[in-house]
């Protein structure tokens, strides 16, 4: 078996080939140049402030039903005082008129957990598609 010559004076390649390294670096630079504008684009659509803002607020008011629980026996539904016993009837009428059938429930500090949960259950049984709970 012939033995290879390990002599450092033998003919061979003694310098590092930088071409593949430069190619990889240039490809990375091109990828970053293409990807950076996409990363910095905003996904938020901004409309004209004055008219669009007023229209959005009016639409949001008619699209959802606000329930504020004042005490175990009294509620405020869309800025109207309603007794707890009449909540189901009023809520069914409002949900039938609503396009999104979403309900937002706020709770006063003196309201018990049981009263709060019973209002949530009533809203769900009346046909609310989405129920949001707002703390305060």
N, C-alpha and C positions, 0 to 999 in steps of 0.2 A: 504494500500500500504506500502510495506516494504521499509524502508529507508536504503540507503547504508551507510556503516560505513566510514566516512571520517577521521578517526583517523590516524595520521601519524605513529603510532606504529603498524598498522595492517600489515598483510603479503601482500607484493606486490613487484613489480620490482622497485628497487631504483637506478639502474645503467643504463647508456646509452648503447644501443646495437651498437657497432661500426662496426660490420660485413658488413652491407649493404654499409656503407660509404667507407670502405676499398675496397670492390668489385668494386664500381663505380670508385674509383681512379685508381685501377689496370687496368680496362678496358680502361680508358682514356690514361694511359701510353702506353698500347699496341697499341692503335690507333695512337698516336703521333709517336711511333717508326716506324710504318708501313708507315705513311703518309709523314714523313720528307724526306726520300730519294727521293720520287716522286716530292716533291716541289723544291728540290735543283737541279734536273736534268735540264740540258740546252736543250732548244729546237732548238738550232742553230747547224747545221751540219757544221763542219769544215773540209775542204779538205786540201790536200797538197798545200802549199802556192805558190810555183813557177809555176808549170805547170797549175794547176787549175785556178789560178788568171789570167794568160794570156789568157787562153781559154775562161774564163767568160767575159773578156773585149772584146775580138773579137766577141763573140756571141752577147753581148749586143749591139755592134755597128751595126751589121747586122740585129738585130731584131727590132730596133726602128729607127724612122726618126727624126732627129734634125732639127728644124727650128728656126733660129735666125732672128728676125725682126730688121734690122738696121735702116731703115727709112720707111716712108709710101710707097715708090716706090721700095725699094731694100731689098732683103732677102738673107740669107745664108741657103741653104738646104744641109745637110750632107757635110759641108765644101766647097760647091760650090756656088758662087754668082749667084743669079737668080733674074730676074725682077719680080715685083708683078704680071704683066700680065701673065707671064709664069708659075706661081706657080701651077695652077690647072693641067696642062699637066704633069709637072714633078712629082707632088705629086701622081697622079693616077698611073704612071709607078712604082714609088717606093712602093706604097701601094700594088700593085699587086704582087710584088716580096717579100714583107715582110710576115713573118709567123705570127707575132702577130698583125700587123696593128696598132701599137702604135706610136703616134706622141708626141714629146716633143717640146714645144714652149717656146722660150726665147724672151725677149723684151728689146730693148735698152731704155735708159732714155728719149730720145727725141721723142719717138713714141707716137702718139695720141691714145686715147682709141678706137676710131672708127677704126683705121687701125689694131689695135690688135684684136678686135672682128671680123673684116672681115676675117682675116687670120684664126681664129678659126672656123668661119662658113665655109670657103672654105675647110679646112681640114675635117670637119665633112661631108660635101656634097661630098667629093671625096671618102669617105668610111673608114675613120679612126675609128677603134673600140674603142680605148682609146686615150684620149688627156690629157697630163700632162702639167701644166704651171709651169715653173721654174722661180723664182724671182732672181733678181741679182742686 
